[in-house]
Amino acid sequence: MRRIGIFGGTFNPPHIAHLIHAESVSSQMSLDKILFIPSGNPPLKFTDIIPAEHRLNMARLAFTGNSNFEVSDIEIKALSLKSYTVDTLKKLFKIYEKKETKLFLIIGMDNLLDLPKWKSPEKLFSYCDVLVINRPGYEFKDAPKEFLDKVTYISVPSLEISSTMIRKMVNEKKSIKYLVPESVRKYIVQNKLYI
């Protein structure tokens, strides 16, 4: 039985915490692959999102170099539609259901707290196991009680790095070297992103 982790997000931009957390979860859960899925049209994010093409390109740059990491454009291909995690998981479940594969959705603690706002959150668990990683400033005890027993908590290195912080630093002309992979840093500079 293959074990595949699903790691979604805007990746606006992708940074080293994404890489470190993905590797940590992969190691702890014995995953065969992690599928990174840049969101196409996320319903709960409204500001500061650059075009999907750039986010997909940066994700491909960031997550190459590890044979267990792969980037999917499944949501970006359906850009005209809102990107709901439950719909993406349903598609992936159909793709993998005859391939002896178990799916694991990787979300942050902040996502767990927001889960009641998601489309059909209770249906997520019929397609995959849900893994929740720690995020600075968010506590497991504050999560919705109806989901606490359904998720698996995974402790990862606590890194206070966020895409919001990186966008702000770029806009203020501060160095983001070592906060993002060098290929991503160069892409941001060359395409004049976040300024």
N, C-alpha and C positions, 0 to 999 in steps of 0.2 A: 504494500500500500504506500503510494507516494504521498508525501506531506508537503503541501504548498501554502505558504503564507501570503496573504493579500494585504499589501501596505498601500493604502490610498492617501491622497492629500493634494493640496494645490501645488506643492513643491515650488513655491514662489518667493525665493529660489530654494532648491534642495541644498542641504548643508551637511556638515560632518556629523551632527547629532543623528540625522536620519540614517546615515551609514552605520554608526556605532550601535544605535538601537536595533537596527535590522539584524546586524551580525550577532548581537547578544541574544535576541529572541530566537534566531535561527539555531544557534548553538544550544540554548537551553531546551528547545522544543524538538530538536533533531529534525529540522525542516530540510527537505531536499532542494527547495527553491523558494525565493521570495519574489513575488510579482508586484512591482511598483506600478501604481495606476494614477497618473496625474488626472485630477478631476477636470471634466469638461466644462460644466456650467453649474457650479455648486450652489444649492439653494440657500444655504445659511451663511454664505460669504458674499459681501456686497461691494467692498472697496479694495483698491490697490491691487487688483488681479490683472496681471499683464496678459496679452494674448496667449491662448493655449499652445500655439505653435512654439513659442519661446520656452514655455514651461516644459513641454515634451522634449525639446532639444536639450535643455539643461539636465533633465532627468536622465536622458540617455548618456550624456557626458558624465554625470555624477556616479551612475550605478554600473558603468562598465568596469572591467578589471576583476570582477568576482564572478566566476562561472555559475554561482548559485543565485545570482541576481539577474532579473529580467525586467524590462520596462514594457508595459502594455498601453496601447492607444485606444483601448476599448471604449472609454468614456469620451475621449476627444473626437473620435470618429462620429459620435452622436452629439456633436456640439450644439445642435439646434434644440436639443432636449435638456431639461434639467437633469443633473447627475444625481440620482438617488442610489445610495449604497445597496439597498435591497434589490434594485433592478439589476445592477451590475453583478451582484452575487448570484442572482437567478440565472443570468446568462452564463457565468463561469461554471455554475453547478451543472448546467446542461452540457457544456463543453467537456467537462471532466468526469461526468457521472459514470461513463462506461470505461474509464481509464484507470480504475482502481486508485482513485486519488481522494484524499481528505483535505478539505480547505480550512484554513485558519485565518480569520480576520483580525488584523492587528490594529488596535486603536489606542489613543492616549487617554489618560484619566479624564482630561477635559471633555473628550468625546463621550465618555461614559456618562458624565453628568448631564450632557446635552441629549442623550439618547431618546428621551421622551418626545423631543422635537423632530426626530427623524421620521421619515415615511415608514410606516409598518415596522417599527423596531423589533417587535416580537417575532417577525418572520425571519429575521437574520439568522436565528438559531436553528432554523430548519435547513439552512444551506451550509452552515459552517460552525466551527467552534470559535468563540470570541475571546481573544487574548487582549488584556488591558495592561499597558505599560504606564509606569509612574511619570508624572509631569510636575515640575516645580510649582508649588502653590495650590495643588489639588489633592484632596484626601479621599481615600477609598470609602471612608465612613460616610461621606457626603453624597455618595452615589445613590441613584434611585433604588429603593429596596427590592423592587420587582425584578431587577436584573443582577443583583449581587450574587445570587447562587448559581447564575447561569454562565458567568464569565470566569476565566482563569487569570489571576493576577501574576504578571511577570515583572520582576525587579530588574531594571536596566540602569547603567550609569547615569547619574543625575547631572545633566549638562544644561546650563542656563543659556542656551543658544536658540534663537528663534528666527524664522524668516522675517517677521516684523522688525526685529532688531537689525537684521542685515540690510533690509531695504532702507531703514532710517540711516544707517551708517553710510551706505552708498550715496544717499541723497545729501549727506553732510560732508561728502568727500573724505571719509575716514577709511582706513585700510580694513579690508575683510579677508586679507591673506590668512590662511589656515582655518578660517571659519567655514569656508566652502572649498570643494576640490579646486585645484588650480585651473582646470579646464573650464569650470563654471565661472570662476572669477574673470577669466579672459573673455568668455562669452558675454558676460554682463558689460564689461568695458567696451568691447567691440560693437555691441548693439545698443549702447547708451541706455541701458535699462535702469529704472528706478531713480532717474534724475529729473 
